[in-house]
Amino acid sequence: MNTSFLFLAEGFEEIEALATVDILRRAGIPVKTVSITESLQVKGAHGITVSADLIFDNTHFDHPEWLILPGGLPGAEYLYNFAPLQGLLSRHASQNGKIAAICASPAVVLGQLGLLKGKKAICYPGFEDKLEGTTVLHQPVVVDGNFITANGPATSIPFALTIVSATIGEQEALKVADGMLYYPHSKTTNEYNFG
């Protein structure tokens, strides 16, 4: 499996970024954090500074498994305004590449790039107007083809587990969830729903 990349801009939502990276790594999915700034040190929306693995301008994105966008403001706006990332996302989507975004990013980044037109998605409440041509579903996590979107910080764990499930299977996602004592399934029907 190829490496996935999660992008960090000043003002990113820390829980969405770090929970996602943590859960993917628990599942054995290779993932690198990428700063879109000139520094590896990126300060989040709540004052937590994270040291990214890579700097965008020094990174070759050869056949990425997933491109992942945390939300947060102004982080999502900085992601959208970063032209090299716009190009990478557009190329990846045109090749049926897998993209996941949470909180404001489904709307602010993917919606404004037109990548979710004709798709089903969700975003943080209040940003739906940027999802022109998208069917907005009011549920925590939405999967449509190669896109996974989620609505906000509280859905960070189901968002990440959905990425795991889509990458290496539901049973592996269940193992990670159980190891974390995260039980979103019905004890009576044994049905599992990450979102």
N, C-alpha and C positions, 0 to 999 in steps of 0.2 A: 504494500500500500504506500502511496506517495505521501509526502508531508503536507499537512494543512497549515494555513497561515491565519493568524488573528491579528488585526490591525489596531494599533493604539495611536490616538491623537490626544493632545492636551484636552482635558475635560471629559475623558471617557468614563463610563460607568464601571467602577471597579469590580463590583460583585459579578456583573455580567461577563466581564473579561476573565477574571481570575477563576470563577467557578467553572467556566467553560473549559479553560485550559487544564485545570485540575482534573476534571472528570474525563476529558479525552485522554490525558496521560494515564489515569487509573486504568482506562480501558486498553492501554497499549497503542493508542493511535498517535503517531508522531505529529506534533503540532509545535509551531514556533510563533512567538509574539514578534510583531514587526512595528517598529516606530516609524511613523511617517514624517517625523521631525529629523533634525540633524544630530540628535542626541539619543542614546539608548535610554536615558532617564526620562520618563513621561509621567506627568502629574495628572492624576484623575480628578473627577468632578468633586470629590470629597476630601481632597488634599492628600491622598495616598500616592506616593511616587513609586513607580514600578520600573524595574530595569528590564527593558525588552531584550530579546535574544538577538535581534537583527535590526538594521536600519534599511528602510525601503530602498533607497538609492544604491545600496551595496548588495542587493539580493537578487538572485535569478529565480524567477517563479516558473520552473519547468514542470509542467503537468501537475499542478497542485491538486490535492484530494478535495479540500474545502478552502474557500475564502470566507472568513468569518468576521462579522462586524458587530462589536458591542455598541450599545447606544450611549446615552449621556449627552449633556449639552455643556459646552459647545462642541464636545468631541465629535458627534455625528455630523455637525456642520463642517468641521475641519476635514473629516474624511471625504465628504462630498466635494469640497472645494479643492481637493488635492488631485490635480489632473492625471498624474501617473496612475493613481489608484482607480480613477474613473475608467481609464483605458484598459487596465488589467481586468476589472470587473466586467466590462462590456465584452472584451475578447473571450473571457472565460465563459460567460453566459452564452455567447454565440456558438461555442463549441460544446454546449450542453454540460458545462462544468457545474459543480455543486457550490452553492452559495447559501450561507446562513447569516441572518441578521436579526437583532433583537432591539426592542425598545423604540427609540426614534429612528434608528438606522434603516429599517425596512422602508419607511416613508421618505426620510430626509435624503438618504443615499440611493437606494434601489428604485424607489418610486420616482424621484426626480430624474433618474437616468432612463426611466421608461422600461426597466428590466422586469417589472411585475405586471405589465399590461397583459390582460387576458388570464392572469393567474389569480389564485386565492391567497390571501395573506392577512396578517394582523400587524399592528404597530401600537406604540404607546398612545393612549387616548388623546385626541386633540390634533393629531398629525394626519388624520385620514384624508384630508383634502389634497395631500401630496401623492396619494395613491390613485391617481387618475387612471381609469380603465382597469382597476383591480377590484375584485370582489372581496370586500372586507368581511371576514368571519370574526365574530365576537367570541373567541375562545383563546386560551393562553398560548398555544403553539399550533401553527398551521404548516402542513407539509403539502406542497404542490410540485410534483415533478422533482427537479433538482434544487428546489428552493425550500428552505425552512425559515420561518419567521416566528417571532414571539413578541409578547406585548410589554415586558418590563422586568425590573429587577427580581421580583418574586418568582418569576418563571425561569430564572437562570438554570436551575437544576433540571427541570423537565426539558428545557431547550437543549442543554448539553447532552442529556440522555437520548433525546430524539436524534441528534447528530450521530451518537454512538450506534444507535439502532440502525440508522440508514447506512452506516459504514460497515459494521461487522455483524449486524444481526440483533434481533430483539433479545435473544437468550443471553448474549454477552452484555447488553445494556441492563438486563435484569440482574445479572451477577454484580455489576458495578453498583446498581441501585441498592441491592440487598446488603452489600458490603458497607454502604454508607448509612444503612438503616432508613432508607427512603422507600416507603411502601405506598405508591400511588395506585395500587391495584385493589380490586374488591376481594376481600377475604372469602366472600360467599360464592362469587362466580369465577374467581381466579382470572378475571379479565384485567389486562394491563393497559393503562393509558398514561403515557408520560405527561401529556398536556392536560 
